[in-house]
Amino acid sequence: MVSWLEGLRAGIGEQRPGNTHRLIDWQRTARVSRAAIAYPISGRFAEPVRSELNGIAQQAKMVEILPYPIEEVSSVDSPYLPGMIRWLNRLFPEYIPQFEMILTRLRREDGRHRAQIFLGLSGEEVVGLVQLFYREWRDGLIADIDLLGVLEPYRRSGLGSALVKRAILACEEMSAQYGLPASGVVSLIDPEYGPIIRLHWRLGGQIRTDLVYPSGDLIVWYPLSDCFSAVETKALAWQLWQFGGLPAGEFTSRYGEPGDY
């Protein structure tokens, strides 16, 4: 496994309802992050990304305590479903809520789910959420963080980072359910939004600046085994394309043939 993953496992601890979650040593994380990102920062958004990352180790705190429990939603009978919809309407009003469809169609009795949703809670209120999808790729399992967000009053608390960590560990756990190695976790990030760039940098994500997705976003990649550390950005874009169910012809017209990606 890549080196930063051990620190991530040690930092998040066990996930139980009502638990607090200890975050990892941010200074250690910043050092590991620089070592983990072997992919060059180049391309159109390279300079803005570099400026956002400048001085990140000096800004990092040593150890923080996260007072918000993180719980997985596994059923449409969850009492949190109305709060999830309110959360979505506040942060992503352009999205049509699909939580019920995900919880009924993409979860399986054998535990080999195609999607998972984790909530950050303050009392009974849903204040943060991460949603991820899975698909098999290159004899392993890849996860796509499709939704991630924290309500304004709860930002800068470490909750966003904790949700990403939980998603990364969930990919490992789900890979075990499938009996496959974990390939990694991929997501899209807005290059104009500094906080999301800093969040993924601190956690060791590879911020790929050599390809811009049609939405204008950049790709961030967390490889979960060494053989996926230097995978081409175009290959990751093709995986995101398939997660989105987009026409293959449009990908080819933009980026060329996907080949065996």
Secondary structure, DSSP 8 states (H G I E B T S, - for coil): --HHHHHHHHHH----TT--EE---HHHHHHHHHHH--S---STTHHHHHHHHTTHHHH--S--EE-S-EEEE--TT-TTHHHHHHHHHHH-TTS---HHHHHHHS--TTS--SEEEEEEEETTEEEEEEEEEEEEETTEEEEEEEEEEE-GGGTTSSHHHHHHHHHHHHHHHHHHHHTS-EEEEEEEE-TT-HHHHHHHHHTT-EEE-S---TTS-EEEEEESSGGGTT--HHHHHHHHHHHTT--HHHHHHHH---TT-
